């Protein structure tokens, strides 16, 4: 799960073009007052935990170094949860959300992981 840093303040002031994030699913509960989404769920399958962390770091760095013409600079925090068991989707998403919250609490613009459920 990823959250664009302080997106609501930026998004409420400037409207980003639709489809700016095309690889992620918006999380319904994260819609800002302007109707734009701040948090996204990214699903990676057949990927090792190390590859997931590498992917999240690569995305985080690319966002950090990119200046969108309509929004400006945006940072992102990532919460990672991996499962190899019969864990239900709601629980997995909850763990990713907790990891995302931990990343924000640690200073934002970082990747944080939840323990792997086996």
N, C-alpha and C positions, 0 to 999 in steps of 0.2 A: 504494500500500500504506500502511496506517496502523497505528500502534501506540498503544495507550492507555498513557500514562505511568504506570509503576510499577503497572500493573494487577494483576500477579501478587500483590504484597503486599496490595493492597486486596481483590482477588478471593478470595484464600485466607482472608481474615478475614470477608468478607461475601459472600453469594451474590446476584448480580444476577439479576433475572428473565430468563427465556429470551426471546430476541427483542429484547434491548435495542438491538442493532445489527441492523436488518432490511434495510439497503441494501447490506450488504457480505458477502463470502464469507469464512468463517474460513480461515486458512492452517493446514493440518494440523500443520505442524512447530512451531507456536507454542502448543500446548495446555499450560497450566500444570499444576502438580502436582495441583490440585483438579479438573482436567478442563475448565476454562473457557479460552476462547480470548483471547489478548492481541493478536494481529495479524490484520488483515483486508485483503482484496484488494477494491478498489473498481474496477469497470470502467466507464469512460465512453467511449461511442462517438460518432462524428461531432461531436467537440469539438475546438476549437483548443487548442494548448498554453496560451495565455493564459486561456482559459475553465477549463481544468483547474486551473491555479494559483488562480484566483479561487474555484472551487468548494472546493478543499482549504482555502484560507484561511477561507472562510465556515464550513465544518464545524469547523475547528480552533477558531475563535472561539466558535462556539456551544457546543462541548463545554467550553471553558475557562470559560464563563459559566454553565454549567448544574450544578446540584447534584442528583444522583440520590438519591432517598430511601433506597435500599439500599446505595449505594456511596459517596456523597459527591461531591466534586469530582474530576474526571478531566481530565487534559490529553492531547493527542494530537500525535504527530509523523507527518508524511506524507513518503513517498518517491515521487516522480513519475517515471514513464518513459513516453515517447511514442514511437510508431513509425509510420512511413509506408512502411515497406519490407516485405520478405518475412521479417522477423525471426521466429524461432520463439518460441512462447509462453514456454518455459523461460528463454530468454535475456532476454526482456522483463521477466519477473518477477524474475530475478536482478538486473537493472539497477535495478528499483524497490526491491528489498531493499537494494542498496548505497546508494541515495539515502536510504532510510529510516535506515540506519545512520549516514550522514553527518548527518542531521537530529538524531539522538540525540547524536552526538559534539559537535555545535555548541551543545548546551544543552537539547535536547528542546523540545517544544511549538512546533514550527516546521515549515515546508514546505521540502523540498530536492528539487531536480530533477536527473535524470540527463541527459546530453547526448542530443539527438534523433538517432535513427538514420534516415538517409535512404537 
